[in-house]
Amino acid sequence: MATEALRAPATAPAKPPRRRGGGVRGNETIAGWLFVAPVIVILGLFLLLPILMALWVSLTDWNGQGSPFTGDVPFVGGDNYTRLFAEDGLDRRDFMTSIRNNMYYVGIVVPVQTALALGLALVVNNRMLKGKGFFRSAFYFPSVTSSVAISVVFLFLFANSGAVNKLLGLVGINGPEWFADSRGVLHLLLGAVGVDTPPGALTSGGPFGLTWWDWLSGPSVAMVSIISLVIWTTSGTFMLMFLAALQNVPVALDEASTLDGATRWQRFRHVTLPLIKPTMFLVLTLGLIGSWQVFDQVYVMSQGDPAKTTLTPAYLSYRTAFRDFDYGSGAAISFVLFLIIILLTLLQRRVMADRDEPRRARWWRRRVPEGS
């Protein structure tokens, strides 16, 4: 009997009684939705709904008179988008010119402002520096100043008889007419080495209505002044982000690498940079988004002139809608710009993704025995 009792299958443990939905924590889902409902309503009314309305406007030929949601407004479908890419004409040429200008703008502003912000953060984070509060305030002050006010100041600085040309005159350089010079910087550099006329291969054709020589012009002299303004005003904000990340780097790691004989550059390259990589991604992403949305500096300083070399997609969207009263095309430009920003942000995230975790996963898979 004892043996049979030992061989008898063990009875399954009794399941705990199912907890009813009532009680103190029973209605957490309903309470959570009630708490977030005001925010959802506000975002839906003032963010999502206007976006959907603008998307509808981009599919119509609305001229700003009356309501765009009546049957009197012509529905054109994707014609507003087709004119920007596929149809020869002024619309495509202006849009592609703005894309070219903004590409040079982003290619200069984002790397320079990121490097400058990181350099300023390293200076301010130095433990041997005295008067850190003063330098932090001085570096950050341009970021809190009105961009319109600073743009007006830069108009005087870069005037024909302004301070910039006066300083250049002291070293024997005849300064250009900054906001009236539409020549590309790359064209000027090629002209300095004797290449004054473009090769025939670069002028015979090119994508999207612009010749290769137009695409390779570089930022204009007028755009350079706007670029210098933006770099000066935005580096302070990104400096604070880098400074917060640097202050979270453990001091013990830096001291251990110093004891191991690492140089200052090696400590920065192999210790500091990997630890502040999330902040680097944040700074690059914000810089990329802000650079593609540049508007107020262009509006105040140049309004797209000279010869449309400072024209940007954001300003072109505004001009098309509110000056030419072609709201459909203006909304279409804004949505194309939105798509460009999303794609570039995803691409940047993929490029900066950490590759260590997939390699570790593959290593562990190789270590699993075959019979398991």
Secondary structure as UniProt FT lines:
FT   HELIX           2..7
FT   TURN            24..27
FT   HELIX           28..43
FT   HELIX           44..48
FT   HELIX           49..57
FT   TURN            58..59
FT   TURN            68..69
FT   TURN            71..72
FT   TURN            77..78
FT   HELIX           79..85
FT   HELIX           90..124
FT   TURN            127..128
FT   HELIX           132..144
FT   HELIX           147..157
FT   TURN            160..161
FT   HELIX           163..170
FT   TURN            171..172
FT   HELIX           178..180
FT   HELIX           185..192
FT   TURN            193..194
FT   HELIX           200..203
FT   HELIX           207..209
FT   HELIX           212..215
FT   HELIX           221..247
FT   HELIX           251..259
FT   TURN            260..261
FT   HELIX           264..267
FT   HELIX           268..272
FT   HELIX           273..275
FT   HELIX           277..292
FT   HELIX           296..301
FT   TURN            302..304
FT   TURN            307..310
FT   HELIX           313..322
FT   HELIX           327..351
FT   HELIX           356..367
FT   TURN            370..371
//
